[in-house]
């Protein structure tokens, strides 16, 4: 796996937030059609890659398996998924304290708050909603982990949004969204921010190993945003 065992301190970076520079009109149209938008190259995530990986390794005993087996009864295959979630929001005070401490030590809390302060106004422009930042969490996909097609009918909280920074190690990752009747890929790119809104049909394909490469890993630094109006 990449990088070393040190604990890099993640500093806040400069984000591109100019409407014209980002193509806000196009992002707004894409969101209106598909309930998502991929904001291109908003930040250099070199330090974020190292910090997220180090935090993931340090919390190797903390991830919660977030999974649902497929129901194959009735002649059809039901919705299923498998990944790891590292989230300070928990019923366990010890887990909450541990995750919060590690995220803080690696600068992830400060980075996420800064990212939200810079990008939430952009998200407001894209969605036409007023949002606020709630918390940061990590999703971890190992080899074969995935999320099956899901979205519209499962979403009951129409005020919940995610702004994600997907980071791939020894693999190529993507999300597929429903576009003109087909699930089409949005490839993970370092520096892009992916906005996911409610009522969005999508899936995450299984994470695959590159030929001759070490264990693949996909970490998604996720900022939970909530609408208020």
N, C-alpha and C positions, 0 to 999 in steps of 0.2 A: 504494500500500500504506500501511497505517496507521503511525502513530508516526514518529519522526524518527531521525536517524543517531547520536544520542547513545548512550552505553553506561550505561543505568540500572543502579544497584546494587540487587539484589533482596534485601530483608530477609526474615527468617522471619516468618510471620504466625501468628495465633491460629487453631487448628483446633477445630471442634466435634467433640467425641468422646464426649459423653454417650450411653449406650445408649438410654435412654428418649427422649431428644430426637431421635435419629436413626432410631428405629424399628427397633432391631436385630432383633427377632423377625421382622418382615416382610422385612428384608434377608436374614436367615438362610434363611427359607422360599424366597425367590426364588432364592438361590444353590443351594439343594438341588435345585430344579426345573430350573434353567437354567445352572448353573455360572458365573453372573455376578451382579453386584449393582451398582446405581448409587447411591452414597451421596450424598444431596442436600446441597448448599450447605454444604460443610465448611470452605470458606475463601474469602476475597476474593482473586481472582486478577488484579486490575488490574495490579499490578507484575509478576506472572509473565508476563502477556501481552506487556508491553513488553520484558522481559528475554529471553524465548524468541525473539521476533521479531528483536531485535537480534543475538542469538547466531547465529540462522539466517542472517541477512544477512552477518555477519562470517565465517561458515564456508561461504560460497557456493561455494568451490572444494573443500570437503571431503566433502559428502554422497556416500554410496555408493548407487547405484541398486539397490534391492532389488526384483527383478522376476522373474516367470516367465511365459513365453508359454503361452497355452492350446494344448493338444494337441487338434486337432479330428478325429483319426483314429478309426476304429471306430464312426462314427455318433453319437458323443457329444462334448460339449465338456468338456475337462478343466479342472482347477483352474488359475487364473492370478491374478496380482496385479501392481501397480506402485505404488511409492512411493519416497521417499528416506529413508535411515536415517543419522542422525548419532550415532555411538556410539564412545566411547573404547575399547571392546573391539574390537581389530583386530589383524591380523598385522603391521601397519606401526607401528613405534615412533614414527615422525614424526607419523603420523595420530593416534595415541593421545595424544601430548604436546600436539598442537595443539588437539584437541577438549577435553581436560582443562583446558588453560589458559584457553580461552574460557569454558567452563562455570564455572570457578572465578571468573574476572574478573566475570562477570555475576551471581554469587551463586547459580547454579543448583545447584552441588554442596551448599552449605550449606542451601539451601531444601529440596532433596530429602531430605537426611539428617534435617532437622527434621520434615518431613512424615512420613517413615517412622517416626520415634520416636513421633509422636503417633498415627498411624493404623494401624500394624501391630497393636497390641492390639485395635483395632476389627476388623481383617481376621481376626485369630485367632478372635474371637467369631463372626464370620459363617461362617467356613469350618470351624471345629473343628480347625484345624491350627495348629502353631507355626511361624511364619515369621520370616525375617530379611531385612533390606534388603541388596541386592547392589550396584546401581549405577543411575544415571539415564541415559536416552538420549532422543533426539528422533526422532519419525517425522514426515515432512513430506509432505503430499499437495498436489499442484498440480492445476490444472484437469484433470478426467478421471481422475485417479489413483484407485485402488480396490483392494479385496481381494475376490476371489470367495468364494462360500460354502465354508466349510471348518470343520474342528474335530475331531470325535471320533476318526476313524480315523487322522488325521495326527499326533495328539499321542502322543509316546512318553515325554516327561518329565513325569511326573505330580506332580512337586514344584515346577514352575515356575509362578509367578503374575505378573501385571502389574497395577499400580495406575496408572491413567491419568488425566491431566488434559487433555482435548481443548480446543483453543483455535481458534476459527474467525475468519478475517479476510476480509471481503467475501463471505461465503457462509454457508450453513446446513449443518451436518454431522450425521451420525448413524452409529450402528452398528445393524445389524439382527440380532436373535437369533431362534433357532428357538423358537417358543412356540405350542403346540397346533397343530402342523402347518404353521405359516406363519412366514415371516421378518418379524418385527414390529420397528419402529424404536424405538431408545433415542436420543433426540435429545441432541446435545452441548449442555451448559449450563455457562456459566462458573461455576466454584465447585463443581461436582459432581466426585466421584472415582469412576471406573468400575473395578471389580474384575473381572478376567478370570481364570478358573481353567482348569485343564486339562479336556479333553474337552467343550469348549463349541462348539456349532454356531453360526456367525455369519458375517457379511460386513460390509464397509464399502462402501456405495454410492459411485459416482463423485462426486467433488467438482464441483459445478456453479457456473457464473458467474451472479450476479444480474444482472437487466436493467440495462444502463448502468453497471455497477459495474467497478472495477479488477480486476486479476487476483486470483482467489480463492486462499486458502491455508488449510490446516488443519494446525496443529502439535499433536502429541500428546506432552506431557511424560510420559514413562513411567518408572515406578519398577519395576525388576525385583526381585521377592521370591522367595525360595526357602524351601521347607518343610524342616524338620529334625525329623521325628517325627510 
